[in-house]
Amino acid sequence: DEDLIVTKKSGETAVPLSSTLANLIPLEKEIPIPTTPPNATVQLAVQFRAPDCPCTTISYWKMVDEFGGICFPEMRGVACQVRVVAI
């Protein structure tokens, strides 16, 4: 098994970017982020549909504000990498 650790900066909503290109499909297109004070952490969760064949794949996410503008555009955002080892 692989452990995945995802951290976030402050913002309203995390949304996937190009996740369909990687074949790791999130079941939700948005994840609400509760109000989080500076330097605090929050745990987020999302379910994915993995590819049907062994591979390594990634889903990329960026945060957007309530108007759809990308938060922290100069930063990378978060990525979830999954390795499918057997079907």
Biopython code that builds the backbone (N, CA, C, O; Angstrom):
import numpy as np
from Bio.PDB.StructureBuilder import StructureBuilder

atoms = [
    (1, "ASP", "N", (0.828, -1.191, 0.000)),
    (1, "ASP", "CA", (0.000, 0.000, 0.000)),
    (1, "ASP", "C", (0.868, 1.247, 0.000)),
    (1, "ASP", "O", (2.002, 1.246, 0.478)),
    (2, "GLU", "N", (0.305, 2.296, -0.544)),
    (2, "GLU", "CA", (0.976, 3.587, -0.521)),
    (2, "GLU", "C", (0.157, 4.538, 0.325)),
    (2, "GLU", "O", (-1.071, 4.537, 0.243)),
    (3, "ASP", "N", (0.816, 5.350, 1.137)),
    (3, "ASP", "CA", (0.136, 6.381, 1.911)),
    (3, "ASP", "C", (0.130, 7.657, 1.100)),
    (3, "ASP", "O", (1.148, 8.038, 0.523)),
    (4, "LEU", "N", (-1.015, 8.319, 1.056)),
    (4, "LEU", "CA", (-1.126, 9.602, 0.381)),
    (4, "LEU", "C", (-1.391, 10.665, 1.421)),
    (4, "LEU", "O", (-2.292, 10.516, 2.246)),
    (5, "ILE", "N", (-0.624, 11.732, 1.395)),
    (5, "ILE", "CA", (-0.828, 12.851, 2.302)),
    (5, "ILE", "C", (-1.121, 14.068, 1.449)),
    (5, "ILE", "O", (-0.319, 14.437, 0.590)),
    (6, "VAL", "N", (-2.264, 14.693, 1.679)),
    (6, "VAL", "CA", (-2.663, 15.872, 0.921)),
    (6, "VAL", "C", (-2.777, 17.035, 1.886)),
    (6, "VAL", "O", (-3.472, 16.942, 2.898)),
    (7, "THR", "N", (-2.095, 18.133, 1.578)),
    (7, "THR", "CA", (-2.215, 19.336, 2.395)),
    (7, "THR", "C", (-2.782, 20.446, 1.529)),
    (7, "THR", "O", (-2.709, 20.378, 0.302)),
    (8, "LYS", "N", (-3.342, 21.457, 2.153)),
    (8, "LYS", "CA", (-3.949, 22.540, 1.390)),
    (8, "LYS", "C", (-3.600, 23.893, 1.982)),
    (8, "LYS", "O", (-3.249, 23.998, 3.157)),
    (9, "LYS", "N", (-3.696, 24.904, 1.176)),
    (9, "LYS", "CA", (-3.623, 26.281, 1.640)),
    (9, "LYS", "C", (-5.057, 26.745, 1.863)),
    (9, "LYS", "O", (-5.995, 26.029, 1.512)),
    (10, "SER", "N", (-5.242, 27.919, 2.434)),
    (10, "SER", "CA", (-6.606, 28.391, 2.693)),
    (10, "SER", "C", (-7.342, 28.655, 1.386)),
    (10, "SER", "O", (-6.720, 28.990, 0.378)),
    (11, "GLY", "N", (-8.646, 28.508, 1.400)),
    (11, "GLY", "CA", (-9.465, 28.711, 0.219)),
    (11, "GLY", "C", (-10.855, 28.155, 0.450)),
    (11, "GLY", "O", (-11.137, 27.599, 1.511)),
    (12, "GLU", "N", (-11.716, 28.302, -0.527)),
    (12, "GLU", "CA", (-13.104, 27.893, -0.366)),
    (12, "GLU", "C", (-13.387, 26.492, -0.892)),
    (12, "GLU", "O", (-14.033, 25.705, -0.200)),
    (13, "THR", "N", (-12.929, 26.159, -2.085)),
    (13, "THR", "CA", (-13.272, 24.894, -2.713)),
    (13, "THR", "C", (-12.072, 24.365, -3.480)),
    (13, "THR", "O", (-11.358, 25.132, -4.126)),
    (14, "ALA", "N", (-11.847, 23.061, -3.415)),
    (14, "ALA", "CA", (-10.812, 22.426, -4.224)),
    (14, "ALA", "C", (-11.506, 21.765, -5.411)),
    (14, "ALA", "O", (-12.530, 21.103, -5.243)),
    (15, "VAL", "N", (-10.954, 21.941, -6.605)),
    (15, "VAL", "CA", (-11.555, 21.337, -7.791)),
    (15, "VAL", "C", (-10.475, 20.623, -8.594)),
    (15, "VAL", "O", (-9.323, 21.058, -8.592)),
    (16, "PRO", "N", (-10.823, 19.536, -9.283)),
    (16, "PRO", "CA", (-9.821, 18.804, -10.054)),
    (16, "PRO", "C", (-9.461, 19.538, -11.337)),
    (16, "PRO", "O", (-10.311, 20.189, -11.945)),
    (17, "LEU", "N", (-8.209, 19.435, -11.745)),
    (17, "LEU", "CA", (-7.761, 19.963, -13.030)),
    (17, "LEU", "C", (-7.252, 18.804, -13.866)),
    (17, "LEU", "O", (-6.344, 18.091, -13.439)),
    (18, "SER", "N", (-7.804, 18.603, -15.025)),
    (18, "SER", "CA", (-7.359, 17.592, -15.972)),
    (18, "SER", "C", (-7.344, 16.183, -15.400)),
    (18, "SER", "O", (-6.561, 15.352, -15.860)),
    (19, "SER", "N", (-8.173, 15.890, -14.422)),
    (19, "SER", "CA", (-8.141, 14.554, -13.843)),
    (19, "SER", "C", (-8.632, 13.504, -14.830)),
    (19, "SER", "O", (-8.218, 12.348, -14.744)),
    (20, "THR", "N", (-9.509, 13.878, -15.773)),
    (20, "THR", "CA", (-9.989, 12.887, -16.724)),
    (20, "THR", "C", (-8.887, 12.466, -17.685)),
    (20, "THR", "O", (-8.929, 11.355, -18.213)),
    (21, "LEU", "N", (-7.910, 13.318, -17.922)),
    (21, "LEU", "CA", (-6.796, 12.949, -18.793)),
    (21, "LEU", "C", (-5.935, 11.873, -18.165)),
    (21, "LEU", "O", (-5.297, 11.098, -18.877)),
    (22, "ALA", "N", (-5.907, 11.813, -16.850)),
    (22, "ALA", "CA", (-5.082, 10.842, -16.155)),
    (22, "ALA", "C", (-5.826, 9.547, -15.877)),
    (22, "ALA", "O", (-5.230, 8.606, -15.354)),
    (23, "ASN", "N", (-7.117, 9.469, -16.211)),
    (23, "ASN", "CA", (-7.950, 8.299, -15.977)),
    (23, "ASN", "C", (-8.186, 7.987, -14.512)),
    (23, "ASN", "O", (-8.623, 6.883, -14.190)),
    (24, "LEU", "N", (-7.917, 8.902, -13.632)),
    (24, "LEU", "CA", (-8.270, 8.782, -12.220)),
    (24, "LEU", "C", (-9.424, 9.758, -12.025)),
    (24, "LEU", "O", (-9.207, 10.961, -11.889)),
    (25, "ILE", "N", (-10.637, 9.245, -12.013)),
    (25, "ILE", "CA", (-11.823, 10.089, -12.078)),
    (25, "ILE", "C", (-12.402, 10.333, -10.688)),
    (25, "ILE", "O", (-12.801, 9.381, -10.017)),
    (26, "PRO", "N", (-12.456, 11.594, -10.238)),
    (26, "PRO", "CA", (-13.089, 11.874, -8.946)),
    (26, "PRO", "C", (-14.604, 11.707, -9.066)),
    (26, "PRO", "O", (-15.196, 12.089, -10.075)),
    (27, "LEU", "N", (-15.226, 11.137, -8.036)),
    (27, "LEU", "CA", (-16.678, 10.983, -8.047)),
    (27, "LEU", "C", (-17.376, 12.300, -7.743)),
    (27, "LEU", "O", (-18.558, 12.455, -8.053)),
    (28, "GLU", "N", (-16.665, 13.255, -7.141)),
    (28, "GLU", "CA", (-17.181, 14.598, -6.906)),
    (28, "GLU", "C", (-16.320, 15.583, -7.691)),
    (28, "GLU", "O", (-15.108, 15.401, -7.811)),
    (29, "LYS", "N", (-16.946, 16.617, -8.219)),
    (29, "LYS", "CA", (-16.203, 17.643, -8.963)),
    (29, "LYS", "C", (-15.766, 18.794, -8.069)),
    (29, "LYS", "O", (-14.903, 19.585, -8.451)),
    (30, "GLU", "N", (-16.357, 18.893, -6.882)),
    (30, "GLU", "CA", (-15.986, 19.936, -5.924)),
    (30, "GLU", "C", (-15.963, 19.344, -4.528)),
    (30, "GLU", "O", (-16.714, 18.416, -4.226)),
    (31, "ILE", "N", (-15.095, 19.886, -3.671)),
    (31, "ILE", "CA", (-15.031, 19.499, -2.266)),
    (31, "ILE", "C", (-15.155, 20.777, -1.448)),
    (31, "ILE", "O", (-14.270, 21.631, -1.514)),
    (32, "PRO", "N", (-16.233, 20.931, -0.678)),
    (32, "PRO", "CA", (-16.341, 22.121, 0.170)),
    (32, "PRO", "C", (-15.234, 22.129, 1.227)),
    (32, "PRO", "O", (-14.935, 21.098, 1.830)),
    (33, "ILE", "N", (-14.637, 23.284, 1.444)),
    (33, "ILE", "CA", (-13.597, 23.434, 2.463)),
    (33, "ILE", "C", (-14.158, 24.331, 3.558)),
    (33, "ILE", "O", (-14.540, 25.470, 3.289)),
    (34, "PRO", "N", (-14.211, 23.831, 4.794)),
    (34, "PRO", "CA", (-14.739, 24.668, 5.874)),
    (34, "PRO", "C", (-13.817, 25.856, 6.139)),
    (34, "PRO", "O", (-12.638, 25.824, 5.784)),
    (35, "THR", "N", (-14.351, 26.894, 6.756)),
    (35, "THR", "CA", (-13.539, 28.038, 7.148)),
    (35, "THR", "C", (-12.408, 27.533, 8.031)),
    (35, "THR", "O", (-12.640, 26.830, 9.015)),
    (36, "THR", "N", (-11.181, 27.898, 7.669)),
    (36, "THR", "CA", (-9.997, 27.391, 8.353)),
    (36, "THR", "C", (-9.110, 28.564, 8.738)),
    (36, "THR", "O", (-8.695, 29.328, 7.866)),
    (37, "PRO", "N", (-8.807, 28.727, 10.032)),
    (37, "PRO", "CA", (-7.937, 29.828, 10.450)),
    (37, "PRO", "C", (-6.518, 29.669, 9.885)),
    (37, "PRO", "O", (-6.119, 28.558, 9.536)),
    (38, "PRO", "N", (-5.760, 30.757, 9.790)),
    (38, "PRO", "CA", (-4.367, 30.672, 9.338)),
    (38, "PRO", "C", (-3.578, 29.674, 10.183)),
    (38, "PRO", "O", (-3.767, 29.588, 11.397)),
    (39, "ASN", "N", (-2.703, 28.930, 9.535)),
    (39, "ASN", "CA", (-1.829, 27.923, 10.148)),
    (39, "ASN", "C", (-2.574, 26.728, 10.720)),
    (39, "ASN", "O", (-1.956, 25.886, 11.371)),
    (40, "ALA", "N", (-3.867, 26.625, 10.502)),
    (40, "ALA", "CA", (-4.630, 25.458, 10.941)),
    (40, "ALA", "C", (-4.679, 24.447, 9.794)),
    (40, "ALA", "O", (-4.359, 24.779, 8.653)),
    (41, "THR", "N", (-5.073, 23.241, 10.099)),
    (41, "THR", "CA", (-5.206, 22.212, 9.070)),
    (41, "THR", "C", (-6.648, 21.734, 9.022)),
    (41, "THR", "O", (-7.407, 21.882, 9.980)),
    (42, "VAL", "N", (-6.998, 21.167, 7.903)),
    (42, "VAL", "CA", (-8.325, 20.585, 7.719)),
    (42, "VAL", "C", (-8.146, 19.326, 6.880)),
    (42, "VAL", "O", (-7.298, 19.275, 5.990)),
    (43, "GLN", "N", (-8.947, 18.320, 7.171)),
    (43, "GLN", "CA", (-8.865, 17.078, 6.415)),
    (43, "GLN", "C", (-9.946, 17.071, 5.341)),
    (43, "GLN", "O", (-11.109, 17.362, 5.621)),
    (44, "LEU", "N", (-9.558, 16.738, 4.112)),
    (44, "LEU", "CA", (-10.489, 16.652, 2.995)),
    (44, "LEU", "C", (-10.481, 15.223, 2.477)),
    (44, "LEU", "O", (-9.478, 14.521, 2.599)),
    (45, "ALA", "N", (-11.586, 14.797, 1.904)),
    (45, "ALA", "CA", (-11.655, 13.442, 1.351)),
    (45, "ALA", "C", (-12.436, 13.467, 0.047)),
    (45, "ALA", "O", (-13.388, 14.231, -0.109)),
    (46, "VAL", "N", (-12.023, 12.627, -0.876)),
    (46, "VAL", "CA", (-12.733, 12.460, -2.144)),
    (46, "VAL", "C", (-12.543, 11.013, -2.591)),
    (46, "VAL", "O", (-11.483, 10.425, -2.375)),
    (47, "GLN", "N", (-13.567, 10.448, -3.209)),
    (47, "GLN", "CA", (-13.462, 9.097, -3.754)),
    (47, "GLN", "C", (-13.174, 9.191, -5.248)),
    (47, "GLN", "O", (-13.655, 10.095, -5.931)),
    (48, "PHE", "N", (-12.373, 8.236, -5.746)),
    (48, "PHE", "CA", (-12.001, 8.193, -7.152)),
    (48, "PHE", "C", (-12.402, 6.857, -7.761)),
    (48, "PHE", "O", (-12.531, 5.852, -7.063)),
    (49, "ARG", "N", (-12.595, 6.867, -9.075)),
    (49, "ARG", "CA", (-12.714, 5.625, -9.831)),
    (49, "ARG", "C", (-11.367, 5.435, -10.517)),
    (49, "ARG", "O", (-10.946, 6.260, -11.328)),
    (50, "ALA", "N", (-10.704, 4.346, -10.185)),
    (50, "ALA", "CA", (-9.368, 4.072, -10.722)),
    (50, "ALA", "C", (-9.478, 3.432, -12.109)),
    (50, "ALA", "O", (-10.533, 2.915, -12.475)),
    (51, "PRO", "N", (-8.398, 3.469, -12.868)),
    (51, "PRO", "CA", (-8.377, 2.818, -14.183)),
    (51, "PRO", "C", (-8.580, 1.306, -14.058)),
    (51, "PRO", "O", (-8.408, 0.726, -12.986)),
    (52, "ASP", "N", (-8.949, 0.686, -15.176)),
    (52, "ASP", "CA", (-9.213, -0.753, -15.205)),
    (52, "ASP", "C", (-7.974, -1.599, -15.469)),
    (52, "ASP", "O", (-8.088, -2.813, -15.639)),
    (53, "CYS", "N", (-6.809, -0.995, -15.507)),
    (53, "CYS", "CA", (-5.590, -1.756, -15.772)),
    (53, "CYS", "C", (-4.485, -1.282, -14.825)),
    (53, "CYS", "O", (-4.534, -0.154, -14.334)),
    (54, "PRO", "N", (-3.489, -2.136, -14.566)),
    (54, "PRO", "CA", (-2.380, -1.717, -13.699)),
    (54, "PRO", "C", (-1.655, -0.505, -14.292)),
    (54, "PRO", "O", (-1.304, -0.498, -15.472)),
    (55, "CYS", "N", (-1.436, 0.506, -13.472)),
    (55, "CYS", "CA", (-0.751, 1.718, -13.915)),
    (55, "CYS", "C", (-0.558, 2.639, -12.719)),
    (55, "CYS", "O", (-1.032, 2.356, -11.619)),
    (56, "THR", "N", (0.137, 3.734, -12.944)),
    (56, "THR", "CA", (0.217, 4.821, -11.976)),
    (56, "THR", "C", (-0.449, 6.022, -12.622)),
    (56, "THR", "O", (-0.166, 6.347, -13.776)),
    (57, "THR", "N", (-1.334, 6.684, -11.884)),
    (57, "THR", "CA", (-2.105, 7.791, -12.445)),
    (57, "THR", "C", (-2.263, 8.900, -11.409)),
    (57, "THR", "O", (-2.142, 8.656, -10.209)),
    (58, "ILE", "N", (-2.531, 10.104, -11.870)),
    (58, "ILE", "CA", (-2.581, 11.271, -10.988)),
    (58, "ILE", "C", (-3.829, 12.101, -11.289)),
    (58, "ILE", "O", (-4.226, 12.248, -12.445)),
    (59, "SER", "N", (-4.437, 12.637, -10.243)),
    (59, "SER", "CA", (-5.505, 13.629, -10.376)),
    (59, "SER", "C", (-4.983, 14.928, -9.770)),
    (59, "SER", "O", (-4.562, 14.947, -8.614)),
    (60, "TYR", "N", (-5.007, 16.012, -10.540)),
    (60, "TYR", "CA", (-4.509, 17.311, -10.090)),
    (60, "TYR", "C", (-5.675, 18.185, -9.644)),
    (60, "TYR", "O", (-6.731, 18.185, -10.276)),
    (61, "TRP", "N", (-5.484, 18.936, -8.550)),
    (61, "TRP", "CA", (-6.531, 19.787, -8.000)),
    (61, "TRP", "C", (-5.982, 21.181, -7.703)),
    (61, "TRP", "O", (-4.832, 21.334, -7.294)),
    (62, "LYS", "N", (-6.827, 22.197, -7.918)),
    (62, "LYS", "CA", (-6.529, 23.575, -7.523)),
    (62, "LYS", "C", (-7.744, 24.117, -6.789)),
    (62, "LYS", "O", (-8.868, 23.671, -7.019)),
    (63, "MET", "N", (-7.515, 25.076, -5.908)),
    (63, "MET", "CA", (-8.617, 25.718, -5.204)),
    (63, "MET", "C", (-9.146, 26.889, -6.012)),
    (63, "MET", "O", (-8.395, 27.590, -6.690)),
    (64, "VAL", "N", (-10.463, 27.085, -5.925)),
    (64, "VAL", "CA", (-11.088, 28.255, -6.527)),
    (64, "VAL", "C", (-11.911, 28.970, -5.466)),
    (64, "VAL", "O", (-12.355, 28.360, -4.493)),
    (65, "ASP", "N", (-12.109, 30.265, -5.664)),
    (65, "ASP", "CA", (-12.954, 31.019, -4.735)),
    (65, "ASP", "C", (-14.418, 30.875, -5.146)),
    (65, "ASP", "O", (-14.738, 30.153, -6.090)),
    (66, "GLU", "N", (-15.295, 31.561, -4.435)),
    (66, "GLU", "CA", (-16.730, 31.434, -4.698)),
    (66, "GLU", "C", (-17.143, 31.925, -6.076)),
    (66, "GLU", "O", (-18.257, 31.646, -6.520)),
    (67, "PHE", "N", (-16.251, 32.661, -6.770)),
    (67, "PHE", "CA", (-16.550, 33.158, -8.110)),
    (67, "PHE", "C", (-15.901, 32.308, -9.202)),
    (67, "PHE", "O", (-16.041, 32.615, -10.386)),
    (68, "GLY", "N", (-15.195, 31.249, -8.819)),
    (68, "GLY", "CA", (-14.540, 30.375, -9.784)),
    (68, "GLY", "C", (-13.121, 30.780, -10.128)),
    (68, "GLY", "O", (-12.490, 30.142, -10.970)),
    (69, "GLY", "N", (-12.595, 31.837, -9.492)),
    (69, "GLY", "CA", (-11.213, 32.261, -9.735)),
    (69, "GLY", "C", (-10.227, 31.357, -9.011)),
    (69, "GLY", "O", (-10.462, 30.973, -7.866)),
    (70, "ILE", "N", (-9.135, 31.018, -9.666)),
    (70, "ILE", "CA", (-8.138, 30.129, -9.063)),
    (70, "ILE", "C", (-7.411, 30.849, -7.936)),
    (70, "ILE", "O", (-6.897, 31.952, -8.118)),
    (71, "CYS", "N", (-7.374, 30.210, -6.770)),
    (71, "CYS", "CA", (-6.628, 30.735, -5.618)),
    (71, "CYS", "C", (-5.158, 30.355, -5.777)),
    (71, "CYS", "O", (-4.849, 29.241, -6.200)),
    (72, "PHE", "N", (-4.275, 31.249, -5.450)),
    (72, "PHE", "CA", (-2.836, 30.993, -5.500)),
    (72, "PHE", "C", (-2.411, 30.426, -6.864)),
    (72, "PHE", "O", (-1.844, 29.335, -6.910)),
    (73, "PRO", "N", (-2.667, 31.132, -7.969)),
    (73, "PRO", "CA", (-2.373, 30.587, -9.297)),
    (73, "PRO", "C", (-0.898, 30.272, -9.523)),
    (73, "PRO", "O", (-0.569, 29.447, -10.376)),
    (74, "GLU", "N", (-0.011, 30.910, -8.778)),
    (74, "GLU", "CA", (1.424, 30.651, -8.955)),
    (74, "GLU", "C", (1.875, 29.376, -8.247)),
    (74, "GLU", "O", (3.000, 28.920, -8.453)),
    (75, "MET", "N", (1.012, 28.801, -7.420)),
    (75, "MET", "CA", (1.371, 27.581, -6.688)),
    (75, "MET", "C", (0.855, 26.343, -7.416)),
    (75, "MET", "O", (-0.029, 26.435, -8.268)),
    (76, "ARG", "N", (1.408, 25.202, -7.076)),
    (76, "ARG", "CA", (1.081, 23.949, -7.737)),
    (76, "ARG", "C", (-0.311, 23.401, -7.459)),
    (76, "ARG", "O", (-0.886, 22.763, -8.342)),
    (77, "GLY", "N", (-0.870, 23.612, -6.302)),
    (77, "GLY", "CA", (-2.111, 22.939, -5.931)),
    (77, "GLY", "C", (-1.778, 21.598, -5.300)),
    (77, "GLY", "O", (-0.698, 21.428, -4.733)),
    (78, "VAL", "N", (-2.684, 20.660, -5.394)),
    (78, "VAL", "CA", (-2.435, 19.336, -4.824)),
    (78, "VAL", "C", (-2.636, 18.282, -5.901)),
    (78, "VAL", "O", (-3.339, 18.504, -6.886)),
    (79, "ALA", "N", (-2.016, 17.149, -5.697)),
    (79, "ALA", "CA", (-2.160, 16.031, -6.620)),
    (79, "ALA", "C", (-2.348, 14.758, -5.816)),
    (79, "ALA", "O", (-1.780, 14.598, -4.735)),
    (80, "CYS", "N", (-3.137, 13.874, -6.348)),
    (80, "CYS", "CA", (-3.347, 12.567, -5.740)),
    (80, "CYS", "C", (-2.820, 11.529, -6.724)),
    (80, "CYS", "O", (-3.368, 11.373, -7.816)),
    (81, "GLN", "N", (-1.765, 10.820, -6.344)),
    (81, "GLN", "CA", (-1.189, 9.790, -7.203)),
    (81, "GLN", "C", (-1.600, 8.427, -6.675)),
    (81, "GLN", "O", (-1.486, 8.150, -5.481)),
    (82, "VAL", "N", (-2.080, 7.578, -7.575)),
    (82, "VAL", "CA", (-2.524, 6.236, -7.208)),
    (82, "VAL", "C", (-1.816, 5.224, -8.096)),
    (82, "VAL", "O", (-1.679, 5.429, -9.302)),
    (83, "ARG", "N", (-1.373, 4.146, -7.496)),
    (83, "ARG", "CA", (-0.771, 3.053, -8.259)),
    (83, "ARG", "C", (-1.734, 1.873, -8.228)),
    (83, "ARG", "O", (-2.025, 1.334, -7.160)),
    (84, "VAL", "N", (-2.229, 1.470, -9.391)),
    (84, "VAL", "CA", (-3.091, 0.298, -9.515)),
    (84, "VAL", "C", (-2.167, -0.879, -9.806)),
    (84, "VAL", "O", (-1.478, -0.895, -10.827)),
    (85, "VAL", "N", (-2.152, -1.872, -8.901)),
    (85, "VAL", "CA", (-1.194, -2.973, -9.052)),
    (85, "VAL", "C", (-1.820, -4.251, -9.582)),
    (85, "VAL", "O", (-1.108, -5.068, -10.166)),
    (86, "ALA", "N", (-3.123, -4.462, -9.404)),
    (86, "ALA", "CA", (-3.775, -5.674, -9.905)),
    (86, "ALA", "C", (-5.265, -5.417, -10.046)),
    (86, "ALA", "O", (-5.844, -4.596, -9.335)),
    (87, "ILE", "N", (-5.861, -6.124, -10.964)),
    (87, "ILE", "CA", (-7.309, -6.018, -11.182)),
    (87, "ILE", "C", (-7.942, -7.358, -10.865)),
    (87, "ILE", "O", (-9.159, -7.508, -10.977)),
]
sb = StructureBuilder()
sb.init_structure("model")
sb.init_model(0)
sb.init_chain("A")
sb.init_seg("    ")
for serial, (resi, resn, name, xyz) in enumerate(atoms, 1):
    if name == "N":
        sb.init_residue(resn, " ", resi, " ")
    sb.init_atom(name, np.array(xyz, "f"), 0.0, 1.0, " ", f" {name:<3s}", serial, name[0])
structure = sb.get_structure()
